[in-house]
Amino acid sequence: MAKRDYYEVLGVGKSANADEVKKAFRKAAIEHHPDRGGNEEKFKELNEAYEVLSNPDKRKRYDQFGHAGVGSSAASDGGNPYAGFGGQGQNINFDFGDLGLGDIFSSFFGGGQGPQQGGRRRGQDINTGTEITFEQAIFGTEIAVRYGAQIECHHCKGSTVEPGHQMKDCSECAGHGQINHNVRTVFGVIRQAVVCPTCQGAGKVPEKKCTVCGGSGTQYKYRDLNIKVPAGIEDASTIRLRGQGNALAGAESGDLFVDIRVKPHKHFTREGDLILSEEHVGMVPATLGTEIEVETVDGPVRMKIPAGTQSGTDFKLSGHGVSHIKRIPGASGRGAHIVTVIVDTPTKLTRGQRDLLEHF
């Protein structure tokens, strides 16, 4: 479905000033806020429109290029833009940023979780981090990550028992996995069944503990994994790899969370699906018109500068921006590269140059 005009969403005209935009947003946001029984989709649309129209630079580009000038907003789609990505249980969590939508979506994505999940025993989740280049974030990459984790003991294969020996009933709980525990409350003593601390609910203990892991079933090792990073990933995103965290004897392993940091680029900045850069031209070429070579992530591109171009004018190079992680219907696979032209005014003139300018 095509996006609505942002001015129409907020109910203001294109000549509305910053205060009028803010007042319109506040009024509509109160009406449609989900906590007040409003329409959640309408509220997300309002947030997206206000994010653009309240920012002078974004508003200028929107007025000039429309929605393509401000990039796509994954947050406004109301879903995880990385959902279903990757194999081997690899998922990605997305940081919605300062759009006012964090509370709505915070329950959609899990962070690091403890050893218990839904009543089931599982190993602990662990975190690590890695850094990629600006270009790797734009086009996607595969990186190797080394991290330390508890893995299955190679000697006992996670059974906790020394090879050649058997498991036996736990003497603490008589093989039941639970023991009764008396709890004193204001209503009297309550008898409560709790997990046996000796066998951790398994009901069995080794006749002889593994001589390598001491009966834990795991040992600490460094692991090397290759991780697929999707094209268009943003700085501070987190990739989740299921089952690659700490192992736990007799239970499923935890998850590994890899925090992705994107190195800044010396020429480009990023804004959503847009890449932004500046190019300087002289006063005379800007006045008469010219053609310049612009550096993009795809290599040099020739761009025409029309006669009379003013300093601060934006030009759009379609298809040279960031890959859309979640494709918008009717949109191309990548955003745009916005080039802001800065016209350099000479500060030191010879007498002859000054005379020519005065004559002009």
C-alpha beads as a LAMMPS data file, in Angstrom:
LAMMPS data file: protein, C-alpha beads

360 atoms
359 bonds

1 atom types
1 bond types

-500.0 500.0 xlo xhi
-500.0 500.0 ylo yhi
-500.0 500.0 zlo zhi

Masses

1 110.0

Atoms # bond

1 1 1 0.000 0.000 0.000
2 1 1 1.363 3.418 -1.000
3 1 1 2.386 5.764 1.798
4 1 1 0.148 8.766 2.457
5 1 1 1.445 12.296 2.143
6 1 1 2.984 13.321 5.480
7 1 1 1.270 16.717 5.473
8 1 1 -2.063 14.976 4.943
9 1 1 -1.303 12.567 7.808
10 1 1 -0.748 15.442 10.246
11 1 1 -3.518 17.562 8.753
12 1 1 -1.344 20.610 8.004
13 1 1 -0.471 22.534 4.870
14 1 1 2.944 22.570 3.235
15 1 1 3.498 26.121 4.507
16 1 1 2.954 25.107 8.159
17 1 1 5.726 26.253 10.488
18 1 1 7.463 24.080 13.113
19 1 1 5.058 25.053 15.911
20 1 1 2.010 24.264 13.794
21 1 1 3.463 20.863 12.898
22 1 1 4.163 20.113 16.562
23 1 1 0.676 21.175 17.711
24 1 1 -0.992 19.092 14.996
25 1 1 1.069 16.047 15.939
26 1 1 0.349 16.361 19.656
27 1 1 -3.362 16.718 19.084
28 1 1 -3.550 13.724 16.748
29 1 1 -1.186 11.611 18.876
30 1 1 -3.380 12.034 21.964
31 1 1 -6.421 11.001 19.944
32 1 1 -4.815 7.906 18.418
33 1 1 -2.450 6.763 21.187
34 1 1 -2.939 3.000 21.771
35 1 1 -2.865 3.466 25.548
36 1 1 -5.978 5.630 25.186
37 1 1 -7.770 3.096 22.994
38 1 1 -6.683 4.706 19.736
39 1 1 -5.690 3.193 16.414
40 1 1 -2.162 1.789 16.656
41 1 1 -1.522 1.871 12.881
42 1 1 -2.626 5.498 12.727
43 1 1 -0.368 6.319 15.667
44 1 1 2.645 4.742 13.938
45 1 1 1.853 6.716 10.779
46 1 1 1.714 9.939 12.800
47 1 1 5.091 9.221 14.406
48 1 1 6.699 8.604 11.035
49 1 1 5.241 11.791 9.528
50 1 1 6.295 13.898 12.510
51 1 1 9.816 12.478 12.520
52 1 1 10.285 13.811 8.986
53 1 1 8.375 17.113 9.102
54 1 1 9.868 18.166 12.451
55 1 1 13.406 17.840 11.061
56 1 1 14.318 20.777 8.765
57 1 1 16.769 18.780 6.631
58 1 1 14.455 15.800 6.213
59 1 1 11.509 18.075 5.483
60 1 1 13.468 19.881 2.774
61 1 1 14.355 16.599 1.098
62 1 1 10.781 15.331 1.455
63 1 1 9.430 18.478 -0.188
64 1 1 11.909 18.010 -3.043
65 1 1 11.883 14.233 -3.583
66 1 1 8.878 12.892 -1.673
67 1 1 9.166 9.683 0.352
68 1 1 12.260 8.619 -1.618
69 1 1 14.110 11.611 -0.173
70 1 1 13.802 10.479 3.426
71 1 1 14.289 6.742 3.048
72 1 1 12.007 3.993 4.270
73 1 1 11.230 3.703 7.967
74 1 1 11.344 0.072 9.083
75 1 1 9.873 1.078 12.425
76 1 1 6.726 2.412 10.787
77 1 1 6.062 -0.998 9.264
78 1 1 5.378 -2.292 12.771
79 1 1 7.429 -5.447 12.423
80 1 1 10.903 -6.807 12.692
81 1 1 12.610 -5.941 9.374
82 1 1 14.975 -8.878 9.840
83 1 1 12.308 -11.476 10.611
84 1 1 13.076 -14.896 9.201
85 1 1 16.558 -13.956 8.026
86 1 1 19.401 -16.416 8.008
87 1 1 19.774 -20.099 8.591
88 1 1 20.716 -22.182 11.586
89 1 1 18.459 -20.253 13.916
90 1 1 19.959 -16.856 13.091
91 1 1 17.628 -13.969 13.915
92 1 1 18.193 -10.244 14.274
93 1 1 16.780 -7.798 16.789
94 1 1 16.121 -4.256 15.630
95 1 1 16.551 -1.017 17.529
96 1 1 13.598 1.242 16.703
97 1 1 15.420 4.393 17.742
98 1 1 13.803 7.550 19.041
99 1 1 10.468 7.363 17.208
100 1 1 8.254 7.190 20.264
101 1 1 7.368 3.578 19.427
102 1 1 9.721 1.726 21.747
103 1 1 7.099 0.881 24.352
104 1 1 4.747 -0.509 21.740
105 1 1 7.271 -2.866 20.177
106 1 1 9.611 -3.657 23.059
107 1 1 7.790 -6.891 23.837
108 1 1 8.228 -8.147 20.244
109 1 1 11.949 -8.860 20.544
110 1 1 13.814 -10.847 23.188
111 1 1 17.120 -9.843 24.662
112 1 1 19.425 -12.034 26.692
113 1 1 17.433 -14.513 28.739
114 1 1 18.225 -16.479 31.821
115 1 1 18.552 -20.212 32.209
116 1 1 14.805 -20.702 32.580
117 1 1 12.438 -20.143 29.654
118 1 1 8.830 -21.180 29.897
119 1 1 9.718 -23.565 32.752
120 1 1 12.323 -25.450 30.701
121 1 1 15.975 -25.676 31.701
122 1 1 18.348 -24.180 29.176
123 1 1 21.873 -22.869 29.033
124 1 1 22.624 -19.208 29.561
125 1 1 22.544 -16.700 26.717
126 1 1 25.814 -14.903 26.049
127 1 1 26.799 -11.697 24.248
128 1 1 29.689 -10.793 22.034
129 1 1 30.354 -8.018 19.553
130 1 1 32.030 -7.337 16.239
131 1 1 32.705 -4.381 13.967
132 1 1 32.086 -4.141 10.221
133 1 1 32.791 -1.476 7.621
134 1 1 30.254 0.961 6.214
135 1 1 30.340 -0.871 2.866
136 1 1 29.800 -4.275 4.522
137 1 1 26.699 -2.895 6.219
138 1 1 25.379 -1.597 2.897
139 1 1 25.980 -4.738 0.819
140 1 1 25.958 -7.469 3.477
141 1 1 28.822 -9.770 4.373
142 1 1 29.852 -12.926 6.185
143 1 1 32.145 -12.507 9.168
144 1 1 33.985 -14.829 11.529
145 1 1 33.320 -14.361 15.244
146 1 1 35.383 -15.924 18.047
147 1 1 33.895 -16.138 21.524
148 1 1 34.181 -18.219 24.688
149 1 1 31.357 -20.491 25.784
150 1 1 30.501 -23.588 27.780
151 1 1 30.264 -26.432 25.267
152 1 1 29.430 -30.114 25.614
153 1 1 32.211 -32.041 27.336
154 1 1 34.130 -34.045 24.755
155 1 1 34.903 -36.817 27.274
156 1 1 31.448 -37.677 28.608
157 1 1 29.458 -36.197 25.680
158 1 1 27.449 -34.121 28.119
159 1 1 26.256 -37.093 30.176
160 1 1 28.226 -35.936 33.306
161 1 1 29.254 -39.576 34.016
162 1 1 32.712 -41.055 33.533
163 1 1 32.680 -43.399 30.511
164 1 1 32.264 -47.035 31.622
165 1 1 30.008 -46.050 34.533
166 1 1 26.240 -45.654 34.810
167 1 1 23.748 -43.163 36.152
168 1 1 21.953 -44.053 39.385
169 1 1 18.899 -42.782 41.247
170 1 1 19.516 -39.606 43.188
171 1 1 19.615 -40.382 46.906
172 1 1 18.335 -36.901 47.786
173 1 1 15.018 -37.228 45.956
174 1 1 14.916 -41.031 45.496
175 1 1 14.852 -40.557 41.727
176 1 1 11.771 -38.299 41.699
177 1 1 13.590 -35.111 40.716
178 1 1 11.700 -33.167 43.383
179 1 1 11.810 -32.846 47.144
180 1 1 9.169 -31.582 49.513
181 1 1 9.968 -28.354 51.247
182 1 1 8.081 -26.840 54.170
183 1 1 7.380 -23.119 53.818
184 1 1 6.136 -21.146 56.828
185 1 1 3.564 -18.468 55.892
186 1 1 0.964 -16.362 57.717
187 1 1 -1.532 -19.117 56.889
188 1 1 0.606 -21.783 58.488
189 1 1 3.141 -24.269 57.159
190 1 1 2.719 -25.110 53.457
191 1 1 4.305 -28.196 51.957
192 1 1 5.801 -27.344 48.579
193 1 1 7.520 -29.512 45.957
194 1 1 10.739 -27.984 44.612
195 1 1 13.382 -29.122 42.129
196 1 1 15.966 -31.337 43.748
197 1 1 19.179 -29.313 44.191
198 1 1 21.387 -32.396 43.906
199 1 1 20.228 -33.771 40.536
200 1 1 18.633 -30.536 39.254
201 1 1 15.366 -32.358 38.601
202 1 1 16.870 -35.169 36.515
203 1 1 16.298 -37.828 39.186
204 1 1 19.643 -39.394 38.285
205 1 1 23.229 -38.746 39.320
206 1 1 26.437 -40.330 37.999
207 1 1 27.972 -43.321 39.764
208 1 1 31.269 -41.576 39.051
209 1 1 31.514 -38.016 37.843
210 1 1 33.307 -37.292 34.582
211 1 1 36.992 -36.771 35.334
212 1 1 37.295 -34.015 32.720
213 1 1 34.305 -31.762 33.449
214 1 1 33.786 -32.784 37.089
215 1 1 30.229 -33.886 36.389
216 1 1 29.024 -30.607 34.917
217 1 1 28.710 -32.053 31.410
218 1 1 30.298 -28.951 29.881
219 1 1 33.701 -27.363 29.454
220 1 1 34.796 -23.841 28.537
221 1 1 36.192 -23.451 25.021
222 1 1 36.633 -20.772 22.392
223 1 1 34.410 -21.167 19.358
224 1 1 34.643 -19.782 15.824
225 1 1 31.429 -19.118 13.901
226 1 1 30.716 -17.607 10.502
227 1 1 27.804 -15.191 10.696
228 1 1 25.801 -13.879 7.754
229 1 1 25.195 -10.141 8.036
230 1 1 22.318 -8.938 5.809
231 1 1 22.630 -6.022 3.429
232 1 1 21.255 -2.864 5.013
233 1 1 21.929 -3.741 8.658
234 1 1 22.199 -0.693 10.892
235 1 1 24.719 0.221 13.553
236 1 1 23.900 -1.176 17.028
237 1 1 21.742 -3.998 15.626
238 1 1 21.962 -7.425 17.258
239 1 1 22.078 -10.781 15.499
240 1 1 20.717 -13.711 17.491
241 1 1 21.997 -17.235 16.871
242 1 1 19.833 -19.809 18.550
243 1 1 21.527 -22.652 20.399
244 1 1 25.014 -21.140 20.107
245 1 1 25.234 -19.901 23.710
246 1 1 26.293 -21.812 26.821
247 1 1 25.531 -25.520 26.881
248 1 1 23.815 -27.152 29.877
249 1 1 23.884 -30.873 30.637
250 1 1 20.584 -32.511 29.775
251 1 1 19.062 -29.321 28.399
252 1 1 19.101 -27.108 25.322
253 1 1 21.873 -24.564 24.883
254 1 1 21.321 -20.840 25.296
255 1 1 21.547 -18.311 22.467
256 1 1 24.386 -16.125 21.251
257 1 1 23.723 -12.403 20.730
258 1 1 26.195 -10.619 18.459
259 1 1 26.166 -6.812 18.695
260 1 1 27.036 -5.226 15.353
261 1 1 28.960 -1.957 15.237
262 1 1 29.394 -0.150 11.914
263 1 1 32.551 1.915 11.446
264 1 1 31.914 5.534 10.402
265 1 1 32.784 6.418 6.799
266 1 1 35.037 9.383 6.055
267 1 1 32.815 10.653 3.225
268 1 1 29.327 9.216 3.737
269 1 1 26.706 9.268 6.463
270 1 1 23.576 7.173 6.632
271 1 1 19.968 7.993 7.378
272 1 1 17.711 4.973 7.130
273 1 1 17.912 3.750 3.540
274 1 1 19.630 6.949 2.389
275 1 1 23.319 7.688 1.993
276 1 1 24.242 11.362 2.380
277 1 1 27.342 13.192 1.176
278 1 1 28.530 16.657 0.168
279 1 1 30.307 17.872 -2.956
280 1 1 31.996 21.262 -3.331
281 1 1 31.904 23.238 -6.579
282 1 1 33.226 26.659 -7.429
283 1 1 31.072 29.744 -7.837
284 1 1 31.609 29.980 -11.594
285 1 1 30.784 26.304 -12.420
286 1 1 27.687 26.540 -10.207
287 1 1 26.628 29.688 -12.038
288 1 1 27.250 28.405 -15.552
289 1 1 26.449 24.732 -14.954
290 1 1 28.837 21.801 -15.027
291 1 1 29.212 18.066 -14.600
292 1 1 31.087 16.565 -11.657
293 1 1 32.221 13.119 -10.589
294 1 1 30.545 11.964 -7.378
295 1 1 31.895 9.147 -5.221
296 1 1 29.281 6.557 -4.231
297 1 1 29.457 3.142 -2.571
298 1 1 29.158 1.719 -6.091
299 1 1 32.070 3.769 -7.406
300 1 1 32.281 7.129 -9.226
301 1 1 29.123 8.481 -10.890
302 1 1 28.840 11.523 -13.199
303 1 1 26.271 14.074 -12.028
304 1 1 25.067 17.223 -13.809
305 1 1 24.973 20.528 -11.946
306 1 1 22.432 22.830 -13.647
307 1 1 23.276 26.486 -14.252
308 1 1 22.341 28.686 -11.312
309 1 1 22.619 25.958 -8.662
310 1 1 22.500 27.438 -5.159
311 1 1 24.634 26.270 -2.250
312 1 1 22.837 23.637 -0.180
313 1 1 20.861 22.204 -3.104
314 1 1 20.243 18.439 -2.863
315 1 1 20.525 16.048 -5.790
316 1 1 19.242 12.474 -5.751
317 1 1 21.121 9.505 -7.198
318 1 1 18.465 6.785 -7.238
319 1 1 19.502 3.223 -6.456
320 1 1 22.884 4.128 -4.936
321 1 1 21.747 4.059 -1.300
322 1 1 21.159 1.284 1.245
323 1 1 19.454 -2.019 0.476
324 1 1 15.918 -2.222 1.848
325 1 1 15.871 -4.880 4.551
326 1 1 12.097 -4.971 4.287
327 1 1 10.952 -4.159 0.786
328 1 1 8.221 -1.543 0.375
329 1 1 5.687 -2.463 -2.359
330 1 1 6.530 -0.621 -5.553
331 1 1 9.933 0.527 -4.285
332 1 1 13.308 -0.353 -5.752
333 1 1 15.706 -2.646 -3.948
334 1 1 17.849 0.214 -2.636
335 1 1 17.389 3.717 -1.349
336 1 1 18.903 6.845 -2.836
337 1 1 22.183 8.692 -2.416
338 1 1 21.490 12.346 -1.631
339 1 1 24.293 14.708 -2.674
340 1 1 24.291 18.203 -1.155
341 1 1 26.171 20.684 -3.320
342 1 1 28.179 23.328 -1.466
343 1 1 29.089 26.326 -3.599
344 1 1 32.475 27.709 -2.560
345 1 1 32.710 31.494 -2.600
346 1 1 36.257 32.774 -3.209
347 1 1 37.758 34.676 -0.270
348 1 1 40.877 36.086 -1.933
349 1 1 40.634 37.850 -5.291
350 1 1 43.198 39.596 -7.425
351 1 1 42.503 43.144 -8.520
352 1 1 41.701 41.896 -12.013
353 1 1 39.252 39.278 -10.726
354 1 1 37.591 41.852 -8.527
355 1 1 37.205 44.253 -11.446
356 1 1 35.647 41.522 -13.566
357 1 1 33.142 40.614 -10.849
358 1 1 32.219 44.250 -10.280
359 1 1 31.786 44.718 -14.015
360 1 1 29.554 41.614 -14.095

Bonds

1 1 1 2
2 1 2 3
3 1 3 4
4 1 4 5
5 1 5 6
6 1 6 7
7 1 7 8
8 1 8 9
9 1 9 10
10 1 10 11
11 1 11 12
12 1 12 13
13 1 13 14
14 1 14 15
15 1 15 16
16 1 16 17
17 1 17 18
18 1 18 19
19 1 19 20
20 1 20 21
21 1 21 22
22 1 22 23
23 1 23 24
24 1 24 25
25 1 25 26
26 1 26 27
27 1 27 28
28 1 28 29
29 1 29 30
30 1 30 31
31 1 31 32
32 1 32 33
33 1 33 34
34 1 34 35
35 1 35 36
36 1 36 37
37 1 37 38
38 1 38 39
39 1 39 40
40 1 40 41
41 1 41 42
42 1 42 43
43 1 43 44
44 1 44 45
45 1 45 46
46 1 46 47
47 1 47 48
48 1 48 49
49 1 49 50
50 1 50 51
51 1 51 52
52 1 52 53
53 1 53 54
54 1 54 55
55 1 55 56
56 1 56 57
57 1 57 58
58 1 58 59
59 1 59 60
60 1 60 61
61 1 61 62
62 1 62 63
63 1 63 64
64 1 64 65
65 1 65 66
66 1 66 67
67 1 67 68
68 1 68 69
69 1 69 70
70 1 70 71
71 1 71 72
72 1 72 73
73 1 73 74
74 1 74 75
75 1 75 76
76 1 76 77
77 1 77 78
78 1 78 79
79 1 79 80
80 1 80 81
81 1 81 82
82 1 82 83
83 1 83 84
84 1 84 85
85 1 85 86
86 1 86 87
87 1 87 88
88 1 88 89
89 1 89 90
90 1 90 91
91 1 91 92
92 1 92 93
93 1 93 94
94 1 94 95
95 1 95 96
96 1 96 97
97 1 97 98
98 1 98 99
99 1 99 100
100 1 100 101
101 1 101 102
102 1 102 103
103 1 103 104
104 1 104 105
105 1 105 106
106 1 106 107
107 1 107 108
108 1 108 109
109 1 109 110
110 1 110 111
111 1 111 112
112 1 112 113
113 1 113 114
114 1 114 115
115 1 115 116
116 1 116 117
117 1 117 118
118 1 118 119
119 1 119 120
120 1 120 121
121 1 121 122
122 1 122 123
123 1 123 124
124 1 124 125
125 1 125 126
126 1 126 127
127 1 127 128
128 1 128 129
129 1 129 130
130 1 130 131
131 1 131 132
132 1 132 133
133 1 133 134
134 1 134 135
135 1 135 136
136 1 136 137
137 1 137 138
138 1 138 139
139 1 139 140
140 1 140 141
141 1 141 142
142 1 142 143
143 1 143 144
144 1 144 145
145 1 145 146
146 1 146 147
147 1 147 148
148 1 148 149
149 1 149 150
150 1 150 151
151 1 151 152
152 1 152 153
153 1 153 154
154 1 154 155
155 1 155 156
156 1 156 157
157 1 157 158
158 1 158 159
159 1 159 160
160 1 160 161
161 1 161 162
162 1 162 163
163 1 163 164
164 1 164 165
165 1 165 166
166 1 166 167
167 1 167 168
168 1 168 169
169 1 169 170
170 1 170 171
171 1 171 172
172 1 172 173
173 1 173 174
174 1 174 175
175 1 175 176
176 1 176 177
177 1 177 178
178 1 178 179
179 1 179 180
180 1 180 181
181 1 181 182
182 1 182 183
183 1 183 184
184 1 184 185
185 1 185 186
186 1 186 187
187 1 187 188
188 1 188 189
189 1 189 190
190 1 190 191
191 1 191 192
192 1 192 193
193 1 193 194
194 1 194 195
195 1 195 196
196 1 196 197
197 1 197 198
198 1 198 199
199 1 199 200
200 1 200 201
201 1 201 202
202 1 202 203
203 1 203 204
204 1 204 205
205 1 205 206
206 1 206 207
207 1 207 208
208 1 208 209
209 1 209 210
210 1 210 211
211 1 211 212
212 1 212 213
213 1 213 214
214 1 214 215
215 1 215 216
216 1 216 217
217 1 217 218
218 1 218 219
219 1 219 220
220 1 220 221
221 1 221 222
222 1 222 223
223 1 223 224
224 1 224 225
225 1 225 226
226 1 226 227
227 1 227 228
228 1 228 229
229 1 229 230
230 1 230 231
231 1 231 232
232 1 232 233
233 1 233 234
234 1 234 235
235 1 235 236
236 1 236 237
237 1 237 238
238 1 238 239
239 1 239 240
240 1 240 241
241 1 241 242
242 1 242 243
243 1 243 244
244 1 244 245
245 1 245 246
246 1 246 247
247 1 247 248
248 1 248 249
249 1 249 250
250 1 250 251
251 1 251 252
252 1 252 253
253 1 253 254
254 1 254 255
255 1 255 256
256 1 256 257
257 1 257 258
258 1 258 259
259 1 259 260
260 1 260 261
261 1 261 262
262 1 262 263
263 1 263 264
264 1 264 265
265 1 265 266
266 1 266 267
267 1 267 268
268 1 268 269
269 1 269 270
270 1 270 271
271 1 271 272
272 1 272 273
273 1 273 274
274 1 274 275
275 1 275 276
276 1 276 277
277 1 277 278
278 1 278 279
279 1 279 280
280 1 280 281
281 1 281 282
282 1 282 283
283 1 283 284
284 1 284 285
285 1 285 286
286 1 286 287
287 1 287 288
288 1 288 289
289 1 289 290
290 1 290 291
291 1 291 292
292 1 292 293
293 1 293 294
294 1 294 295
295 1 295 296
296 1 296 297
297 1 297 298
298 1 298 299
299 1 299 300
300 1 300 301
301 1 301 302
302 1 302 303
303 1 303 304
304 1 304 305
305 1 305 306
306 1 306 307
307 1 307 308
308 1 308 309
309 1 309 310
310 1 310 311
311 1 311 312
312 1 312 313
313 1 313 314
314 1 314 315
315 1 315 316
316 1 316 317
317 1 317 318
318 1 318 319
319 1 319 320
320 1 320 321
321 1 321 322
322 1 322 323
323 1 323 324
324 1 324 325
325 1 325 326
326 1 326 327
327 1 327 328
328 1 328 329
329 1 329 330
330 1 330 331
331 1 331 332
332 1 332 333
333 1 333 334
334 1 334 335
335 1 335 336
336 1 336 337
337 1 337 338
338 1 338 339
339 1 339 340
340 1 340 341
341 1 341 342
342 1 342 343
343 1 343 344
344 1 344 345
345 1 345 346
346 1 346 347
347 1 347 348
348 1 348 349
349 1 349 350
350 1 350 351
351 1 351 352
352 1 352 353
353 1 353 354
354 1 354 355
355 1 355 356
356 1 356 357
357 1 357 358
358 1 358 359
359 1 359 360
